[in-house]
Amino acid sequence: MKNLPNTTSMSPSPTMIDTNNNNNSKAPAMTSDEKGGPPSSPPHTRTAQQILQEYQVDPSSGLSNDRAAQLLAQYGPNQLKPPETPSAWKIFLQQVTSAMNLVLIAAVAVSFAIHDWIAAGVVGALVILNVSVGFTQEWKAERVLASLASVGSPVATVLRHDPKSTSSTRVGQSRIVEGKAKSVPSIDVVPGDIILVKIGDVVPADARIIPGFLSNLECDEALLTGESMPVSKIADPIDQADCPVGDRTNMIYSGSQVTKGRARCVVTMTGMHTELGKIAKALESKEGTKEEGWKLLVHRLKAGLGLADSTPLQITLNKLAYWLLLGAIILAITVVSSTGYTNMPNSIATYAVASAVSLIPESLTAVTSLTLAVACRELAARNAYVRRMDAVETLGGVHNICSDKTGTITLGRMVVKKIWIPVKSAFLSRTVPGQRSDYDTTTGEMYSVESGTDPFYPRGTIRVVRPDASDPNNEMDSDDEDDVTAHNIVRIESLEPGFQEFVHSAALNNMATIHRGGRKKATDGAGNEKTGENESENAGWEANGDPTEIALQVFAHKAGRGKPHLTAARRGNAVHALGRIVSRASANVQTQNLARQSDHQLNRVHTAQSDNDTLPMIDGHYEMLVEHPFDSTIKRMSTVWKFIPENANDDGGDYDLVVYVKGAVERILDRCTHIGLGENKIPLTEEGKDEIIERMDTLAAEGLRVLCLAGKYISNASKEEVKSIPRDEIENNCCFLGLAGIYDPPRPESHGAVMDALRAGIVVRMLTGDHAATAASIARSVGILNDTHGPLAVMTGQEFDALTDEQVDAIPELPVVLSRCSPETKTRMVDALHRRGQKTVMTGDGVNDSPALKRADVGVAMGLNGSDVAKGASDIVLADDNFSTIVRAIRKGRSVFQNLSKFLVYLLSGNVAEVVVLMIGLAFRRDGVAVYPVAPVAALWINTISAGPPALALGIEPTAHDTMDIGPESFQSIFTASWYMDTIGYGIFMGAQTLANFVIVQYGRHNGAADIHPRCNDHMVGLQEGCEVVFQARGTAFATLQIILMVHAITCKNLNRSIFHMNLRDNTLLLWSAGCLALVTFPILYIPEVHHRVFQIDGISWHWGLVFGQLVLYLVVAEMYKMGKRAYYRRRAAKTINPVKEMEKRTGKKLHVAYTMDV
């Protein structure tokens, strides 16, 4: 390989020479107080020689073995702090000590104290169920590895020497001990080490590149910066101290991968002080509080009680548990106080416990955990794997989605989007052989290249962009977008010669390859392999090489001129289905062989028009003579090709050699003298260069990375000497061929997902490490950015970081596009949103996203292209890396929020009804002793067995179609005024109905207090004399409350819609649970011993008329109540801005409403 520096012949600088035969005996001149910390100024701002002097190390010998051991002991191993392993005991204790379980444990203790064994057993079993369900789900989530150690290099190549070695070189009066390259574990790399990196290596530590030892080095830093393209490295210092990591091109960073070239570097940071280590530290930090003094103490107390520094759902449930505990204590005290504290019977303690327990929804914790678990399974079936169950409910109330660009909104692969050729017309008549268009740089012809979900798929339509297409992003919005017969489609059988020469340059001056991927086993929905004829399916297309060259190669295949088709030798009289090669010398060659029509051995990839007219064959193939690889210093590459005719009668000497060059536009234009390779080529004037630069700026403004392609012919007589011709001469006096605009395209579904989010009142923000123009272009194309946004809608990370928190808070609307972001920038954005009282989702796939993923309300990592670090820091992992899956998850989160509200109304309204019955029941007394209208066991039955299954069914209610038509403000708190009205209103009314039936039986049909006996409260003794009426009244009350609660569960299916307009069949679990539990009422009432001893009730007869009469009354009142609510909401909706209509007004477009998740 020519023109590469010799990495072993450089003489060390005299300032680095050790005159004591141990040039590493002194400690590095570090000025930081922190062990292993950074030096006085960032290493990227200083020369490499200054850093080498600071560490007193020579680039040719490296550290001595002894000095390396000393530094390793001083700075510690080069590794990140490993994540804490999950503790089963810790998770178990968290579950046991949750607020609701503590309340239930207290109830168990009191029940044991008063010898109420049944109540103690039932509530104790519920505690065990709650702890078991919660522990199982949390343990599964915690076992997902947050493996920071998986990012990094297992081994490193360093330069070390033995001071006692006899192998040395003298410089003046000093002796330089020669270093030897050796592989060491990456954890043994220390500051000052000289590391050698080459293509394929993973960088072991942060290091400064040394001049004279750099050869075309490029590194993939996507994990740190989010950029999809490898970064070309330099050795010169950079003046700007606070530039983003991605712009520090004289540094290499731990965890990045070398994609091209080689270099020798001096290590500046190791372990937790690397950029990767900074991210690890950020992952450990938590969002702090600004409270001081007594407010800080209150905050810490609330955190200890689970009312702060926890998830919104957990805080909500803990608050509810504490309020219910307070209410239960008040109820117990009220019951005991009703006796006047004199002559208190033994049954009053049971009554007090029954009243207290009736207020506590014992099944709440289990139902909540199971509801979230079911939602997690449903999301997993839709490629969203939930690591923290509470995150599902939090998703419903987010105001923002802060998303990375590369690989999340975009495909993460480069494709060609636009081609500009300096010709006057893209279409010529086929009837005139050899016709070519005139060259013109004033307008030229712009082509757009179609790309699908698989960016490597070598098939797609190429169209000529109409001159009247005003919007560069919408040039194909016409009705013939999908019409392969449209007049603007480029036909591969009749390519304009100037365009064909451009395609040949893209294909041949290219080292990338594309091929079909392996075949994967076809599976069914359950993951089982299918068998039969079609048991496997194609896994798509794969590519190898530089991302830019892959994009050009795929484009060449779409144009029918892929490299394999141009370089493969023909076998026999084979026909290659390509047009004849355009060459200046080929016009002298006879074309009698064009009539041969046998099949080509290569399996040609068909394009959208490949099945049209039969194409003439190509009568030969290309063979490469010279390759000058891409050099980052001159920013271009070139290859030389000769054409070998297939027909032995053709003289290959009649074909000129062709040189193809590509690279940065300015660098290539400086090497060009003409425009076009044809006989009608024209000189390239300064005016023409300005027009080309103007066209480049137009493409760059669309967020495209612009490459320039050029070529020239040289005499075939030079083929023997071409390898010895200097590169500068080969790449001089070229002919400009055209420009290629390359970019990382948005996912096809990203635009629709963004529109769905906007419709739901959610702001989508793009935070990326890419450049501002690229980020803004992608944001505009998917709908994140539009003309209504102000000038601060797009900012760079440096601009945002330069603002103080007060200045950020003063911005009316935070930017929707942040480019060149550092990890700190993303974290600051999350904090800024939190200060505005807004919740946010943060999506990402790289290590650089991890701190913000952890700080956000919900962190979402990409499963296919995401790092283990990002997955470990996230709450949800997407298996398909699909941005639209985020919107699906948000929709499901909103559904979970609504379902939580429904079953809480159901559970707590039932508790309110029981409390009403028991508290007012204190008035039913004789001789100072009150009898309870509903026995304690009956209350527990209703509170647990009867309430649990319907509540769970309500928790898995299908998602409503209008869930995404409501703003996020409706999903912030469950305990709204409407919720309190529903819970208390339904509860009091059902309790009143139950009491009414008890009173009718006890006082209306019989003798009231005369039929009440204190012995009627005695438990497990059966029906005693004088208690017949009380037992029948209790039976009527129990049946009334039990059956009305089952109908109430169906009513709670939709708290606003009429029960007669609900789709009851979409939740069969609710129907089955309500129906079966209603039928269970009959055996409880009539099974001997069970009804007398356990439930303290008796069978009823004519009383059923009262029960079903109250049921009809409940339905009538519930329907009237819902009717009033609907009228209220209609009036309020008329005054509220519809998010869909508002967005249509802002964008001037009719939004297509497409639901993102099936119900």
N, C-alpha and C positions, 0 to 999 in steps of 0.2 A: 504494500500500500504506500503510495507516494505522498510526499509533503507532510509526513507525520513527524513530530519531534522525537528525538532519541531520548527516552526516559532514563537512560543509564549513563549518559556521557556528560551530563551537566556537572560542572565544577562548583563546589560550594562557595558561597560568599565568604571572604576572609572574616567578616564579622561573626560568622557562625562557627569558626574553627576553634577547636578545643586544643589549647596549648598544653594541657595537663594530662593528655591521653584519656581523659574522662569528661567528655563534653556534656555530660548529663548529671554531673554530681550536684549541681545546685538546683534548688527548688524553682519552679516557674515563678516569675515575678508577678504574681497575682496581687491585685490591689483590692479585691473584694474581701469583705469581712466574712462572707459566708463561705463555708467549706464547699469547694467545687463550684462556686458561683461564678458569675460572669466577670470578666476583667473590667477595667475602668471605662472602656468604650466598646460598643458592639464590634465584633470581629469583622463584620462585612464592611465597616467604614475604614478599616486600616489595611495597610499593605500586608501581604503574606510575610514579607521579610520582618516587619515589626513583630508579628505574632511569633515567628520562629525565634527571634531574639528574646522575646518575652519568656518563652518556654525553654530557651537555650537548647535548641535541638537542631540538628543538621538534617536536611531533607534527603541526603544520600545515605545516611547511616541510621537515623532514627534514634530511639531511646536505647540505652543499654538495658540488658535484662535485669540488672540489679535495680536501676533507677525506676524501671517500670513496676517492679514489685513494691518499691517504696511508695510510688504514687498510687498504686492500687490500694495499699494499706491506708494512705492518707485520704483519698477521695471515695473509697469504697467501690464495690462492683458496679459495672455499667449496666444496671438493670432498673426497671421501674418497680415501684412498690407494688407487690402483688395484692390483688383484691381480697377482701375478707371472705372467708368461706362461710356459707350459711350454717347457722347453729340451730339444730332441731329444738334444743331446750329453749333457746331465746324465742323462737317462733311460737312454741307451745305456751310459754309464759305470757307472751303478748296476747294470745287468744284467751287465755284464762282470765287475765286481768283487764280485758276490755270492759267498758262501762256497763253494757247490757248484761254480760255474763256475771259481773260482780253483783248486780242487782238481783239476778236470779239465784246466785249462790247464797245471798243474804236471806232470800225467801225460803230456800231449802233449810238453812240453819234454824230459822224461826219455826218452820213446820216440824222439824225434828224435836225442837224444844217443847212444843205443845202436844207431841205424840200424834201428829196428823201424818201418819205414814203414807197414805195414798198421795196427798199433795206433795210431800217431800220426794217420793219416788218419781212422780210424773215430772215435776220441775227439774229434779236432778237428772233425769234421762234427757230432758231438753238441753240442759247445760252440756252434757256429754256430746249430744248431737251437734250443738253449735260449735263447740271446740274442735270436734273431729272434722267437720266440713271446712271450717276456716283454716285449720292447720294443714289439711291435705292440699288445699288450693294454694296457700302461701308457700308451702314447701316445694311444690312443683315449680312455682314462679322463681323462687330463690335459687333453685338448682341450675337455672340457665347461666352458663358461664359468662362472666364479665372479664374475659381474658385479655388483659393489657399485655401480658407477656408474649402473646402470639404474634404481635406486630414487632418486628425487629429481625436482626440478622443473627442466626445461631453461631456463625463463625465470621471472623474478619481476617483480612490479610494485612499485616502490619510489617513495618520495617524495624527490625531490632538488631543489635550487635552486641558482641562480647568485647569489652575493653581490652581483654588480654589476647585477643586474636592477633595473629601475625599478618593477616590479610589487611593491608592498609595502603593509603595513598598519601604522599607528602605534598603539601602546598606550602612553599616557603620553608620556614623552620618548624612547621606544625605537621603532625601526623593525623590523618583522618582515617578512622577505622571504618571499613566498608560494612554496610548493613546488609542483612539478608532478609528476604521476604519470607514470612512464616505465617501459618494459619493459627490463630488463637481463638478461643471462645470469645464471643462478643462481650461477655461480662468482664473480661480481663482488659478491655481497651481502656486507656487512661488519657486524661488531657495531656497534650504534647505528643502523643503517638502519631507517627506518620503512617497513614493507611493508604492502601492501593485499592482502587475500585475499578471495575470493568463491567462490561455489559452483562446483565443478569444478576449482578450483586445487589444485595440489600444493604443499605448504608447502616453501619453499626452505631454511629454517634454523629453529633453535629461537628462539622469540620470545615476549615477554610481551604479553598483550592490554591495550590502553589503554582505560580507561573513557571512555564518551561516544562511542566509535567502534565499539561492539559491537552487532550486530543479528542475534539468533537464530542465532549461529554454532554449527555442529555439524561435527565432524571424525571421519573414519574412521581410527582408530589401530590397526586390527587387526594391521598389520605389526609394530607395536611392542609392543602389549599383549596381542594375541590375542583381544580382546573383539570379539564379532560385531556389537554395536550401536554406532552413531555416538555420540560423546561431546558433550553440550551444554556450551558454554563460558561462563565467567563472567569478570568483571574484578576481583573482590575478591581480596585476598591470602589465602593459606592458611597457617594457623599451623604445621601439622605439617611439619617440614623433611624428614623421611625417608619421606614418603608415596610410594606407588608412582607411576610415571609416569602410569598411567591415572587417578589421582585428582588430578593437578595440572591441574585444569580451567581455570585461568587462563593456561595455556601452550598454544602450538601447537608441533608438533615436525616437524622435517625428515622428508620422506618421507610424511607423512600427507596425506590428501585432504579437502578441504572438501566436505561433502555438503549443507550448508544455510547460508544467511545470509552475512554479510560482517563484516569487522572490520579495524581498523588496529592494528598491533602493532609493538613495538620489538624488534629482533633482539638476542638475548643471547649466542648461541653459533653458531659456524659451523664448517664442515669437520669435522675429527676430534674436536672438542669437543662436538658435538651428541650427542643420545642415539643417533642412528644411527652416529655416529663411534665412540662407546664400544663399540658392538657390533662395529664393524670392528676396533678394537684387540683386543677379546677373541678375535676370529677369528685374529689373528696370534699370540696367546700360546699357549704350550704348557704342559701340566701339568708342573710342575717337580718336582725331587727335593729331599727334606729331608736328604740325606746331606751330611756334612761331613768335612773332612780327607782321610785316605787312602781312606775309603769313597767320597768324591766322585770321587777319581781312578780308583778301580776302576769306578765307575759310568760315567765318561766313556770308559774303555777298553772296557767292554762295549758301550757305544753305538757306538763306532767299529767294533767287530767285528760289529755287527748283532745283539747279544745283549740289547739294552735299547733303550727308546724306539722300538720298531718294533711291527709287528703280531704277534699271538700266533703265527700260522702261520709268518711269516718267521723269528721267533726260534726256533721249533721246528726248522725246516729248517736254519737256520744252525748250531744246536747239533749237529744230526745230522751236518752236513758236517764240522765240526771234529773230532768224535769219530771219524768214518770216516777223516779225514786222519791222525789220530794212529794209528789202527789200521793203516792202509796203510803208514805209515812203519815201524811195529814189524814188520809182516810182511816188508817188504823187507829190513830189517836181519836178521831171523831167517833168511831164505833165504841171504843172503850169509855169515852166520856159520856156516851148516851146512858150509861148505867148509873151515872152520878158517883162512881167510884165506891159504891156500897153494894153489898150483896151481889158481887159479880159472879155469875154462874161460870162453870168451866167452858161452856159452849161459846162464851163471848170471845175468847181468844181465837177459836176457830173462825168465828164470824169476822173478826178483825183481819186475820190472815187472808181469808177468802176475799174480803173487800180490797185489800192491798194488792193481792195477786191478780185480781180481775182487771186492774188498771194496766198491768204489764203485759205487752204482747210477747209471750214466751217464745213464739215461733219466729219472731222478727229476724233475728240473726241468721237462723238457718235458711229462712226463705230468701233473705237478701243474698247470702252466699250462693245459694243454688241458682237464683235468678241471674246473678253475674256470671256464674259458671256456664250456664246455658248460653248466655249471650257470647261468652268467649268461644264456645264451641261453634256457634253459628258464624262468628267472624273468622275463625280458623278455616272453616269450609270455604270462605271467601278470601283466603290468602292473607288474613290479618291475625297474627298470633299475639295474644295478650299475655304479657309477663306480670302485670299488676292489675288485678281485677277491678279495683276502684277506678282505674283509668277509663274504663268504659263509660261510667256515669259522668266523669269529668269531661269527656269528649263532647257531650251534648251541649255544654254551656260555653264552649270556646268562642272567642270573638275574632281570633286571628289564626291563620296558618302561616307560620314562618318556614319557608321551604328552601332547601338547597336547590340549585339548578341542575348541575351535572348528574345524570343518572336518575334523577327524581322527576323533575318536570321534563327533562330531555332524555334522550335514549342513552347518552353517555358514549356515543360512537360518532365519528366524523363522517359526513357525507357531502357530496358536491351538490350545491343548491343552484348556483348560477354559473353560466359560462358566457363570456363576452368575446366575440370574434370580430376583428376589424374588417368586415366585408359589408357590401351594400345590400346583398340579398342572401337569404338562407335557402331559397328554393330556385332551382334551375330546371330547364326543360331537359327531359331524358332523351329527346330526339337529337340533340346536338352533342356528339361525343367530345369529351375533353373540355367542355365548357366550364369556366370558372368565373365567379363573381369578382368584380373590381374591389380593390381594397379601399377602405375608408375609415378613418379614426374619428370622424366627426360624430357619427351616430353608431355605426357598427350594428351587429345583431346580437341580441341578448337571448340566451336559452335558459329555460328552467328545467331542472331534472327532478323527476318524481322519486320519492322515497317512501317506503312503507314502514311497518313495525319492525322488520328485520333490516337493519341498515346495510347488511352484507349481501342481501338478495340481489343477484345480478340481473334484474329485470325491472323495467320501469319505463314510463313514457317520457320522452324528451320533447319539449315544446318550444316554439319560438314565442317569446313574449311580445305581445302586441304593443305598438308604440303608444296606444291610448290607455294602457294600464297604468293609472296614476298611482295606485297603491302598490308598492313593491311586494307586499305580503299577500296581495289578493289578485295576482295576475291570472289566476285560473279559477275565478269565481263564476265564470260564464256557464251557460247550460251545457256546453260540450266538454266539460271537464273530464268526464268519463267516456267520452266518445272517441274511440281509437281511429275513427275515420275523419276526425276534425281536420280542417285545412291547415292548422298551425302545428301539426304533429310532424316530427322529423322522422323520415323513413330511412332505415339503415341500408336499403338497397340503392338509395339515391342521395347519399350525403354530399353536401356542397364540399368541394375539395379543400377549401380553407378550414372548414370544420373537421374534415377527415384527418388532415395533417395535425390538427390540434389533438384529436383523439389518439392518433398514433404516438404522439409525444407523451401523452398522459399514460399510455399503456406500456410503452417500451422503456422510457426513462423512469423505471419504477421497479423496486425490488420486492414489493408486496405480492402475496398470493392469496387467492380465495378458493374455497372448496366446500363441498357439501359436508355437513357435520355427520357424526356417527348416527346410527339409528338407535332410538330408545324404545323400550318396551311400552306398548300401549296399555294403559290401566283404566279401570272403571272408576266411578266416583268414590268407591271405598278403598282405592289404592291397590286392588287386586289385578294381577296381570290378566289381560284378555288373551284368549287363544283363538286360533282360526287362521284364515288366509291373511287377514290384515292385522296380525298380532303385533306388528311394529310400525312405527311411523317415523318420518324423517325429523331429525333434531334441528333442522335449519342449516344456515350457512355459517362458516367460520372463516377467519382470516388471520394471516400472520404478517407482521411487518409494522412499519411506522404508520400511525393512524392517518396521517395526511396521504401517504402513498396508497393505503387501502382505499380511501375515499376516491382517489383518482382511478384506481384499478377497477373498482366497482362501476364507476361512471363509464369507463371504456367498455366494459362488458355490456352495459345497457345500450351503448351505441353500436354493439356488434363487433367491436374491435379489441377484445381482451388480449392480454399478452400471450396466453397460450395459443390463441388462434393465429397470432402473427409470427410466432417463433417455432411452431411445430412443423417438422419436415413432413412432406406428403409421402404416402405409401402407395406405390403403384400409380395408377391414373386416378387419383382421388380428387374429389371436388371439395374445396373449402368454401363454405357458403358465405363468402365475403366479396365485397367489391374489389376490383383490381387495384393494386397498390399504386398510389399516385407518386410518381418520381420524375424528376426532370429528365433522366436518361431513359426511362421506360417507354417513352414515346417511340424510340427507335426499335423496339422489340416487336416482332410479329405476334399477332394475337390469334393465330389459327387454333390454338389449344383451348380456346374459351368454350368450345362445344362439348368438352368432356363432361359426363354427367354421372359418375359413380359416387358412392357414398364416402364421406370423410370418416376416418377411424376415430377422430375425437368426437366426443359427445358435446356438440355445441349447445350453449345455453340460449334458449329462445327468448326473444324480446316480445313486447306487446304486438309488434307488427311482423314477427319473423315468419308467420305462416302465409304471408302475401306472395307476391311474385317471386319466382325462382331467381336466385341471385347468381351472377357470374362468379366463377371461381377465382381464387388467388393462385397465381402460377409460381409460387415460391414461398420462402420464409425468410425471416430476419435472424441474424446471428450477431451477438454482441462481441465487439472487439476490445473496447476499453470502457472501464467504469471509473469515474471520479466521484467518490461518495460525497454526501453532503458535508460541508465544512461550515461550522457555525461562525467562523471568523469572516468568511466571504458570503455566507448565506446562499449557497447554490450547489447544485450537483449536475453532473452531465454524464452521458454515455454516447458511445460511437457504435453504429450498427452498419453491417453490410447486408445487402439483399442477395440471396442465393436462389436463382430461378430453378423451378422444378424440372423444366424441360432441358434435357442434356444438350439440345441444339441451341439453346439460348446461351449467349456469352455473358457470364456474370460481370465481366469487365465493363459491359455497357451500362451498368447501374452504378451511380455515384454512392459513396458512403454518406450516411446521414448522421448528423450530430444533434442530439436533443438536450436542451438545458432547461432547468426549472429552479425557481427560488424566489427570493424576495423581489418585489416589483422593481424598486429603485435599482437594486444590484443587477438585475437582468437587463433593464433598459440601458444601463451604462455599457453593456456589452453588445447592444444591438445597433445595426446600421440601416436595416431595411425592415419593411413590413411584408410578411408573407413569403412563402417558399416558391410560389409559382413563377412562371415566366413573366407575369405581369406585376411582379412585386414592385413596391415603390420605396423610395428612400424614407428613412425615419428622421423627420425634422424635429427641431425643438418644439415647434407648435404641436406636432404629432405626439411628442412625449407629454406635453402638458395635457393634451386631451386624454391620453391613456391614464395619466395620474388622476385626472378628474373622474374618469370612470372607476378607477380603483377606490377613490374616496366615496363614491356613490355606493359601491358594494360594501365597503367597510362600515358605512353608516347603517347598513342593514344588519350589522353584527357579524359579518362574514370575515373569515380569514382569507385574504386574497393572495394567490400565487400567480406568478407569471411564467408562461411557457414559451420557449423559443427553440429555434433549430437552424441548421444550415447544411448545405451539401458541400462535400469536399471530394476531390477527385479519387476515383478508385485506385489510381496508381499509387496513392499514399497509404494503402492498407498495410503494407509491410512496415512502414515507418511510423504509423499512427500512434503506436504505444510509446514511442520515444518523443513524440511532440509534446512540448510543455503544456501543462493544463491551461495556463493563461492564454496560450495561442489557440488551443482547441475551443475555448469558450469565448473567443473574440469574434467580432464581425458576424454576429448572429442575426437572424431574422425573427422579429416578434410574431408570435402565433396567436396569443390571446391571454385572457385572464380567467382564473377559476376561483369562484367564491365558495369556500368550504365552511361548514359549521356543524355544531352538534344539534340535531333537529329536535324539536319538541315531540314528546310522545303524542300520537294521534288523539288519545283520549284526554290529554291534559287540558285542552281548551274547554271541553264539556264539563270536566270536573271543576275548573275554576268558575264557570258560569253557575254551576250548581251551588258552589260555596257562596258566591255573591248573592244568589237568589235567597239564600238562607241568612243573609246579613253578616256573613263572615268575610273579613278582609284577608286576601291572600298576599303575602309578602315574599319576595325572592331575596334571599341572602346568599351570596355566592362569592367565591374567590376569583371569578372570571372578571374580565374587563368590563367597563361601564357600557360601552357601545353594544357589546355582545349581549350582556344581561338585559339591557333596555329593549333590544330588538326581540329577544325571546319573550320577555314579559309582555310586550305589546302584541306579539303573535298569539299568545294564549289567553289574552284578556286581562292580565294583571294590571297592565298600564294602559290608560286611554287618554284621550284629549282633555278630559275634565280634571286630570290631576295637575297640581301646581308645580312650580319649579323645584321644590324640595322633595318631590316624589322619588327622584333618583339621586342618590348620593353615593360617594365612595366610602369605604370603611374608614379611611384616614380622616375624611371630613366629619364623619359621625363621631369618631373617637376624640376628635379635637374639641368637641362640645362638652361642656360640663353637664351634670345631671339637671341643673336648673335650666340651662339653655335647651336641652333636649325636651324637658317638660313644657317649655314655652312654645315649642313648635305646634302649630294648630293641628297638623296631621302628620304622623310619623311617616317616613319614606316607605314606599312599597317595593323599592328596588335598592338594595345595598350591594355594591360591587367591591371587589378586592377586600373581602371581609377576613378578619382574623378571628380566632376563637373568642377573644375578648369582645369583639364587636357584636357577635351574635348573642353573647351573654348579656351585654348591655342593652340590646334591643329587647330581650325578654324582660329584663328588670324595668325598662322604661314602660313597657306595656303593663306590667304589674302595678307600677306606680299610678297608672291611669285606671286601675281597677278592672283591667281586662285580662282574660285568660287566653292562653295561646298554645297551639300545637307547634312543635318544632320537628321538622323532618330532616333527615340527613343520612349519609352513608359513610362518610369518612371519619377518621379520628378527629379531625378538626371540628366536627359537629358535636362531639360527645359532651363537652361541658354545657352547651346550650340545650342539648337533649335532656340532660339531667335537671337543669334549672327550670325548664319549661313545665307547664302544668301537665302536659302529655308529650313525651318524647317518642317519636316514631322513626325507627331505623329501617333501612332497606336490607332485605334478606339475601338477595342474589349478589349484589355488588357491594354490600355494606361490610364494614370491618367488624371484627369481634368486639372491638372496643365500643363502637357505636351501638351494637346490639345489646351489650351488657349495660349500657347507660340508659337504654330506652325503656319505655313502658309497653310499646307495641312494636312488633317486627313484621314488616310486609314481605310475604314470600314471593311476590311477583314484582316488587319494586315499582308498583304502579301508583302514580299520584292519585288516580281516581279511587283507589282503594281507601285512601284517607277519607274521602267524602263519604264513601260507604260506611266506614267506621263511625264517622261523626253522626250519620243518620241513625245508625244502630245505637249510638250513645244517647241520642235524643229519645229514641224509643225506650231505652232502659230507664231514662229519667222519668218519662211519662208513666211507665209501668210501675216504678217505685212509688210514684205519687198515688197511683190507683190502689195498689195493695196496702199502702199505709192508710189510706182512707178506709179501706175495708177492715183492716185489722183494728185500728184505733176507734173507729165508729162502733165496732162491736164491743170494745172495751168500755167505751162511754156508756153504751146501753146497759152493760152489766153493772157498772158503777151506779147508774141511775136506779136500777132495780134494787140493788143491795142497800144503798143509802136511804132511799125512801122506804125500803122495807123495814127500817128501824122503827117505823111508826106502827107496824103490825105487832103488837105486844099484849101480853097478859101477865099480870102480877110482876110488872117491871122487866119482864124478859121478852125480847123481840125474837120472832122467828123469821128466818130468811126466806124470801120468795123463791130463790134458786139456791140449791144446796152447793157447798164448796166443790164437791166432785163434779157436779153438773157445770159449774162455772169453769172449772179447769178443762172439762171436755170441750166446751164451746170455745174456750180460749186457745186450745192447742189442736186437738184432733179435727174439730169442725172448721177452725179458721185456717189451719196450715195449708191443706191441699188447694182450696180455692185461691188463697193468696199466692201460692206458687204458680198456679195457672194464670193469674193476672200478671205475674211477673214475667211470663214468657209470651205475653200478648203480642201478636204480629204488629209490625211497624205500620203506622197510619200513612196514607198517601200524602197527606199535607204536612208531614213532619218538617220538611225542608222549606216550607213556606212561612215559617215563623222565625222571628228574630231571636238571637241568642239571649236576649234579656228575659225571655220566658223560661229559660232553663238554668237560672242562677240559684233559685231557692225553691225547695219543695213546699216549704211552709208559707204559702201566700194566704191572702185574705180569703180567696176562693176555697183553698184547701181547708182552712179552719171552719168555714161555713159548712162545707160538705161533711167534714168529720164530726163536728159538734151537732150540726143539724140532724143528720141521719141518726147519730147515736142517741140523742135525746128522744127523737120521735120513736125509734124502735124500742127504747127503754120504756117509754110511756105506753106503747101498745102492749108490751109484756106485762107491765103493772096493771093496766086496765083489765086484762083477762084474769089476772090473779084476784083483783078486787071483785070482779063480777062473780067469780066462783065462790070466794071466801065470804064476801059481804052481801052480794046481791042474791045469790041462790040459797045461802046458808046463814048461819047466825053470827057471822063475823067473829069478834073477839071471844065469844062464848065457845067457839069451836077451836080456839087456839090453846095449846098446852105447851108449857116449857119443855117437856120431854120430846117434843117433835124435832128438836135440834140434835138430839143424841144420835151419834154416828155409829153405823154398823150394828144396830140392834133391831133393825127392821121396823115394820109398821106396829106402833104401840096403840093401845086403846085411847081413843079420843083424838087421834091424829089423822083420821081418814079424810076429813075435809081439807086439812092443810096439805096432805100428800096429793090430793086431786088438784088443788089449786096450783101446787108446784108443778105437777105434770102438765097442766094447761100452759103455765108460764114457760116451762122448758120447751114444749113443742112449738109455742108461738115464736120464741126467740130463735130457736134452731132453724125452723123452716124459713122465717123471714130473712135470716142471715144468708141462707143459700140463694134466695132470690136477690138479695142485696149484692151478692158477689157478681151476679150477672149484670145488675144495674151499674156496678163500678167498672164494667168493661169499657164503658165510655161515659164519662161523668157529665157530658153535655147532650149527647144524642139520645133520642128515645129508644127504649128497649125494643120497640117494635120496628125500628129501622136499622138495627144492628145486624151484622152478618155473624150470627151465632155459630155457624158451622166452621169458621176459620180458627176457632179455639175449642176443639172437642174436649181437651183436658178439663177445661172449665165446666163444660156441660156435664161430663161424667162425674167429676168430683162433687159438684153441687147436687146433682141428682142422686148419687149414691148416698151422700151424707144426709140428705133429706129423708131417704128411705130408712136409714139406720135409726131414725127417731122411733120408728114403730117397735123394733125389738127391745130398745131401751125401756120403752114404756110398758111392755107386756111380758118380758122374760122374768119369771119368778126369781126372787132373792136379789137379782141385779137391780130391779127398779126400787125395791124396798130398802135393802141394806146399803147399796152403793150410792145410788142417785137420790134416795129418800123421796121418791115420787110414787104415784100410783097410776094404774091405767085409767084412761079417760074414755068417754062415750060421746054424749051429746056435746061435750066440750069442743069437739072438732069443728063444730059450726063457728065457734068463737075464733078458733085458730085461722080458718080460711077466710073468715070475714075480715080479720086484721090484715091478712095477706092482700086481699083486694084493696083495702084502704091504703096500704103501703104503696102499691103500684100506682094508685090514683094520685097520691100526694107526691110521689117521686116524679111522675110525669109532669105534673104542674110545676114543680120546682125546676126541673130541667128546661121547661118551656120558658120560664122567666129568665133563666141564665142565658139561653140562646138569644132572646130578645136583647138582653143587655150587651152581649158580645157583638151582636150585629151593629148596634148603635156605636159601640166603641171602635169597631173595625172601620166604620165609615169615616172616622176622624183620624185614623192611623194611616201612615204612608205605607203603601204596599211595596215591599222590597223588589218584587218583580217589575212592577210598573215604573218604579223609580229608576231601576237599572236600565230599563228600556228607554226611558227618557234621557238618561245620561249618555248612553251609548248611541242612541238613534237607531237601534236595531231591535227587531223582535226576537226575544230570547226563546230558544227551543227548550221547553221543560221536559227533561228526560229523567225519570227516577233511576237512581243509581243502585238500588238494592231491591231485589224482589222481597215481597212481604212473606 
